[in-house]
Amino acid sequence: MRIGTGTKKSVLWVVNGRMRVCLINPPRIHPRSWGKPTVYQPLGIAYVAAVLERQHKVSIIDSPTEGWRNLEQIDETKYRQGLKNEEIANRIRRWSPDIVGINIPFSGWSKTAFEVASVVKSVDKDIITILDGLHPSARPMDCLSDPNADFVVRGEPEHTMFELVGTLEKGNTEDLKKIRGIGFTKEGKKVITPPRPEIQDLDSLPFPARHLLPMEAYFAAVKENPIRGVIRKPWAIMITSRGCPHNCIFCSDHIVMGKKWRKRSPEKVVDEIEQLVNTYSIKQIDFYDNNMTLNKKRVHTICDLMIERGLDIEWYVPTGVRADTLDENLLTKMRASGCKGLRIAPESGVQRVVNEIIKKNLDLKKVEKAVVLAKKVGIKVGVFFILGLIGETKEDMKETISYAYKLRKLGADSFHFSIAMPLYGTELYEQAKHGGFLTEDFSDEALAAAEPLITTSEFTADELRELCLRANLVNQTVTRDKLLRALRDPKKAIKTLLGRK
């Protein structure tokens, strides 16, 4: 039966036994220039599912992966990847959930998430919808304005989702205000509860519920389209720590994971690796931490345990580590345990920009040293740069390009130049919004197109595109002939090159 005031979003379910919860990874929007499907393993959803399974019945629809061959052109700049809405509707009808959780890890993908919420309500208006992820955490009031969104979850979702689903099962609307980290609408008013403290004991979380994910589809996709050209075998994503204590102005990770760095124990990390090898025959692992090497002693222990247990895998850190956390002893140990590649992120080749604009507090000399040491021990190094920050000049960007060539001579293998994106909840977004630097076409959807959304008196959008195009020449796969052809149509070319991530 149902109880409540009769207004939408205050009407809750009372059911006998466990709740049926379906967690959905919505279709994703990518720059059209990417030209081929890409797959991700939605680890956040899998963690939530693992916690909810303790008391409820859970399923997962990983739309981008289950429909990974389905590419639908949206406009000249973007395409949609994933299951069609009617396929999602049929899955909902067949499984008949009480609650549907919809993850939005990036504001550029919010449109398809709201479409999924609408699909859910079209199947059964009484299904409760819960939005979680980066976008609902940064824009909870906006999300609650959507007529098909019943609740939002802000910050780390596992404990919040578990408490929210349990409260919905009991049907006591007054208890909702006691749940920290949620938002909802009651009697026409939006309610945002205080934030939930970060999860301190990450070892208390179960391993992600990968048995609910389409693991074989990930393997098929990377076999056809190897990730970064190196992930070709059965592969998985892992996270060994959360949070970031640093203050880079463009980074949005703290919005969900907080600023305090928290770690899983080496034993738990290696236990999970062992499970992946034994259960799914995993051969390659991507560690998606933001700061995996922040505690060097811990990484040494992880590597030692991997070697002791005879875990013959290749592993990578594609999300980046701080160069000033690396030394030769650590890199040697990482290589011995199977590390084949990592990325570092100076973001700029100009120390002033790194210190005063990005606020990264990183000595570029240590970046150069890390590249040399990694090459020495046999680990490939990719490098992240960002162009188009507020306060940056065209000369700064040209100097960054020159610095990339210097790192290539020192041994770096690949370079990834991104246009600065003013993501909600970041200091960069606030600077751009209040300083009048956002372009007129700035929107959630525009974030997905990898187009310039910030312009200043120092550079135009077209100048930024051309600088990014020239920057990508540092990657040796981009030849002079390709550049000359590209310059005939720089807008099209920069979209293509920005897809090389």
MOMO-V241200 format. One record per residue. N is the residue number from 1. RES is the residue in one small letter. PSI is psi in degrees with one decimal (* if undefined). Layout:
BEGIN
N&RES&PSI + N&RES&PSI
END
This chain:
BEGIN
1&m&172.3 + 2&r&148.3 + 3&i&163.6 + 4&g&-169.5 + 5&t&-9.0 + 6&g&-9.5 + 7&t&147.7 + 8&k&144.7 + 9&k&-6.4 + 10&s&0.0 + 11&v&120.0 + 12&l&166.0 + 13&w&147.8 + 14&v&120.4 + 15&v&160.9 + 16&n&132.6 + 17&g&-157.0 + 18&r&150.1 + 19&m&149.0 + 20&r&115.9 + 21&v&125.2 + 22&c&123.9 + 23&l&130.2 + 24&i&129.6 + 25&n&107.0 + 26&p&164.6 + 27&p&152.9 + 28&r&152.0 + 29&i&126.4 + 30&h&155.8 + 31&p&136.1 + 32&r&-27.5 + 33&s&-19.7 + 34&w&-36.0 + 35&g&-8.4 + 36&k&156.6 + 37&p&148.1 + 38&t&148.6 + 39&v&147.8 + 40&y&151.8 + 41&q&115.8 + 42&p&80.1 + 43&l&-33.8 + 44&g&-44.6 + 45&i&-41.3 + 46&a&-33.7 + 47&y&-45.2 + 48&v&-43.8 + 49&a&-41.3 + 50&a&-39.0 + 51&v&-44.3 + 52&l&-31.4 + 53&e&-16.9 + 54&r&-27.7 + 55&q&-7.5 + 56&h&167.3 + 57&k&126.8 + 58&v&141.3 + 59&s&161.7 + 60&i&135.6 + 61&i&107.9 + 62&d&83.8 + 63&s&-45.9 + 64&p&-31.6 + 65&t&-44.8 + 66&e&-26.6 + 67&g&39.7 + 68&w&-22.2 + 69&r&-8.6 + 70&n&98.4 + 71&l&121.5 + 72&e&119.0 + 73&q&128.4 + 74&i&-49.2 + 75&d&-165.2 + 76&e&-11.6 + 77&t&-15.9 + 78&k&155.0 + 79&y&159.8 + 80&r&133.4 + 81&q&126.7 + 82&g&-177.6 + 83&l&146.5 + 84&k&157.1 + 85&n&-36.7 + 86&e&-31.7 + 87&e&-40.8 + 88&i&-42.1 + 89&a&-43.0 + 90&n&-37.8 + 91&r&-40.6 + 92&i&-43.7 + 93&r&-44.1 + 94&r&-37.1 + 95&w&-24.1 + 96&s&64.0 + 97&p&157.1 + 98&d&-35.0 + 99&i&140.7 + 100&v&122.9 + 101&g&132.7 + 102&i&119.9 + 103&n&133.9 + 104&i&87.8 + 105&p&-6.5 + 106&f&131.2 + 107&s&-28.3 + 108&g&-14.8 + 109&w&10.8 + 110&s&-31.2 + 111&k&-47.6 + 112&t&-29.5 + 113&a&-43.2 + 114&f&-32.6 + 115&e&-42.0 + 116&v&-41.0 + 117&a&-39.8 + 118&s&-40.2 + 119&v&-44.3 + 120&v&-47.5 + 121&k&-28.6 + 122&s&-28.6 + 123&v&-45.5 + 124&d&110.9 + 125&k&-15.6 + 126&d&-6.0 + 127&i&131.4 + 128&i&130.5 + 129&t&136.4 + 130&i&124.7 + 131&l&133.6 + 132&d&171.2 + 133&g&-171.0 + 134&l&-47.1 + 135&h&-49.2 + 136&p&-30.4 + 137&s&-36.6 + 138&a&-28.8 + 139&r&57.0 + 140&p&-40.0 + 141&m&-41.3 + 142&d&-42.0 + 143&c&-39.4 + 144&l&-15.4 + 145&s&-17.0 + 146&d&130.8 + 147&p&-14.2 + 148&n&5.3 + 149&a&117.4 + 150&d&-42.8 + 151&f&154.3 + 152&v&149.0 + 153&v&129.1 + 154&r&138.2 + 155&g&-161.7 + 156&e&128.4 + 157&p&-20.5 + 158&e&-57.9 + 159&h&-35.1 + 160&t&-46.1 + 161&m&-41.2 + 162&f&-44.5 + 163&e&-40.0 + 164&l&-46.8 + 165&v&-40.1 + 166&g&-39.3 + 167&t&-40.2 + 168&l&-35.4 + 169&e&-39.5 + 170&k&-25.9 + 171&g&19.1 + 172&n&102.0 + 173&t&-27.6 + 174&e&-25.1 + 175&d&-13.5 + 176&l&-38.7 + 177&k&-16.4 + 178&k&-12.4 + 179&i&120.6 + 180&r&140.1 + 181&g&23.3 + 182&i&169.0 + 183&g&147.7 + 184&f&172.7 + 185&t&129.2 + 186&k&127.6 + 187&e&41.3 + 188&g&-1.5 + 189&k&136.2 + 190&k&132.5 + 191&v&123.9 + 192&i&117.2 + 193&t&162.9 + 194&p&153.9 + 195&p&151.1 + 196&r&138.1 + 197&p&151.9 + 198&e&151.4 + 199&i&116.9 + 200&q&-40.3 + 201&d&89.1 + 202&l&-23.4 + 203&d&-17.4 + 204&s&-16.6 + 205&l&141.3 + 206&p&164.2 + 207&f&150.9 + 208&p&146.3 + 209&a&69.0 + 210&r&-20.7 + 211&h&-14.9 + 212&l&-4.6 + 213&l&154.1 + 214&p&69.3 + 215&m&-41.1 + 216&e&-31.1 + 217&a&-37.3 + 218&y&-43.4 + 219&f&-41.4 + 220&a&-40.6 + 221&a&-44.5 + 222&v&-24.2 + 223&k&-38.1 + 224&e&-38.5 + 225&n&83.3 + 226&p&129.2 + 227&i&127.0 + 228&r&13.4 + 229&g&-1.6 + 230&v&-26.4 + 231&i&101.3 + 232&r&-10.3 + 233&k&174.4 + 234&p&126.5 + 235&w&152.2 + 236&a&158.7 + 237&i&141.8 + 238&m&156.6 + 239&i&127.0 + 240&t&-8.4 + 241&s&164.3 + 242&r&155.8 + 243&g&157.9 + 244&c&123.0 + 245&p&-1.7 + 246&h&174.8 + 247&n&34.6 + 248&c&130.9 + 249&i&-18.8 + 250&f&-9.4 + 251&c&134.1 + 252&s&1.0 + 253&d&-36.2 + 254&h&-19.4 + 255&i&-35.9 + 256&v&-45.4 + 257&m&-6.5 + 258&g&174.8 + 259&k&-18.3 + 260&k&125.8 + 261&w&126.8 + 262&r&145.9 + 263&k&152.4 + 264&r&152.7 + 265&s&149.6 + 266&p&-38.3 + 267&e&-44.1 + 268&k&-39.4 + 269&v&-48.0 + 270&v&-30.3 + 271&d&-41.9 + 272&e&-40.3 + 273&i&-44.1 + 274&e&-40.5 + 275&q&-42.6 + 276&l&-41.3 + 277&v&-45.3 + 278&n&-35.1 + 279&t&-39.2 + 280&y&6.0 + 281&s&40.7 + 282&i&136.2 + 283&k&-21.5 + 284&q&142.7 + 285&i&136.1 + 286&d&122.6 + 287&f&118.8 + 288&y&26.2 + 289&d&154.6 + 290&n&-23.3 + 291&n&53.9 + 292&m&-36.2 + 293&t&16.5 + 294&l&-38.3 + 295&n&100.0 + 296&k&-37.0 + 297&k&-40.1 + 298&r&-42.0 + 299&v&-39.0 + 300&h&-46.1 + 301&t&-41.6 + 302&i&-46.7 + 303&c&-43.0 + 304&d&-43.8 + 305&l&-37.9 + 306&m&-41.1 + 307&i&-44.3 + 308&e&-36.8 + 309&r&1.0 + 310&g&37.1 + 311&l&100.8 + 312&d&82.7 + 313&i&159.8 + 314&e&140.4 + 315&w&154.9 + 316&y&157.4 + 317&v&82.1 + 318&p&-14.4 + 319&t&-10.6 + 320&g&142.9 + 321&v&159.9 + 322&r&129.9 + 323&a&-30.9 + 324&d&4.0 + 325&t&-2.3 + 326&l&142.5 + 327&d&173.5 + 328&e&-40.0 + 329&n&-44.5 + 330&l&-46.1 + 331&l&-38.0 + 332&t&-42.4 + 333&k&-42.4 + 334&m&-44.2 + 335&r&-40.2 + 336&a&-28.3 + 337&s&-1.2 + 338&g&0.6 + 339&c&124.7 + 340&k&-21.3 + 341&g&151.1 + 342&l&168.7 + 343&r&145.1 + 344&i&161.0 + 345&a&79.4 + 346&p&-26.4 + 347&e&-33.6 + 348&s&155.3 + 349&g&11.8 + 350&v&118.1 + 351&q&-36.6 + 352&r&-42.9 + 353&v&-43.5 + 354&v&-46.2 + 355&n&-49.0 + 356&e&-30.7 + 357&i&-51.6 + 358&i&-30.2 + 359&k&40.1 + 360&k&-24.7 + 361&n&57.8 + 362&l&127.4 + 363&d&119.7 + 364&l&-23.1 + 365&k&-32.9 + 366&k&-26.3 + 367&v&-47.3 + 368&e&-42.1 + 369&k&-42.2 + 370&a&-40.2 + 371&v&-45.2 + 372&v&-44.4 + 373&l&-40.2 + 374&a&-44.0 + 375&k&-39.5 + 376&k&-40.4 + 377&v&-7.4 + 378&g&25.0 + 379&i&127.4 + 380&k&143.6 + 381&v&126.1 + 382&g&157.2 + 383&v&132.2 + 384&f&134.6 + 385&f&152.1 + 386&i&133.0 + 387&l&145.1 + 388&g&29.3 + 389&l&154.8 + 390&i&124.2 + 391&g&-12.6 + 392&e&143.3 + 393&t&166.9 + 394&k&-35.5 + 395&e&-38.0 + 396&d&-44.5 + 397&m&-38.9 + 398&k&-37.5 + 399&e&-36.2 + 400&t&-41.0 + 401&i&-42.4 + 402&s&-38.9 + 403&y&-36.7 + 404&a&-41.3 + 405&y&-36.4 + 406&k&-43.8 + 407&l&-32.5 + 408&r&-40.8 + 409&k&-31.2 + 410&l&-15.8 + 411&g&-1.2 + 412&a&145.6 + 413&d&-34.4 + 414&s&155.7 + 415&f&137.5 + 416&h&101.4 + 417&f&122.2 + 418&s&147.9 + 419&i&135.6 + 420&a&124.4 + 421&m&123.1 + 422&p&78.7 + 423&l&141.2 + 424&y&139.9 + 425&g&-4.6 + 426&t&159.8 + 427&e&-33.9 + 428&l&-42.2 + 429&y&-44.1 + 430&e&-40.8 + 431&q&-47.2 + 432&a&-40.7 + 433&k&-50.6 + 434&h&-22.0 + 435&g&-3.5 + 436&g&28.6 + 437&f&-6.2 + 438&l&139.8 + 439&t&160.5 + 440&e&-27.9 + 441&d&14.9 + 442&f&132.7 + 443&s&172.6 + 444&d&-47.3 + 445&e&-37.8 + 446&a&-27.9 + 447&l&-26.8 + 448&a&-9.9 + 449&a&-4.8 + 450&a&37.2 + 451&e&154.7 + 452&p&129.1 + 453&l&2.6 + 454&i&130.7 + 455&t&145.6 + 456&t&-177.9 + 457&s&-13.0 + 458&e&-22.8 + 459&f&149.6 + 460&t&171.2 + 461&a&-42.2 + 462&d&-38.9 + 463&e&-37.6 + 464&l&-41.1 + 465&r&-46.3 + 466&e&-38.3 + 467&l&-39.7 + 468&c&-38.0 + 469&l&-48.2 + 470&r&-35.9 + 471&a&-39.2 + 472&n&-7.8 + 473&l&-20.4 + 474&v&-26.3 + 475&n&121.7 + 476&q&-12.1 + 477&t&-14.7 + 478&v&109.4 + 479&t&168.5 + 480&r&-39.7 + 481&d&-40.2 + 482&k&-39.0 + 483&l&-45.4 + 484&l&-39.4 + 485&r&-39.9 + 486&a&-35.6 + 487&l&-17.6 + 488&r&-23.3 + 489&d&73.1 + 490&p&-32.8 + 491&k&-45.4 + 492&k&-39.9 + 493&a&-41.7 + 494&i&-33.5 + 495&k&-39.8 + 496&t&-46.6 + 497&l&-34.6 + 498&l&-16.2 + 499&g&-7.1 + 500&r&60.8 + 501&k&*
END
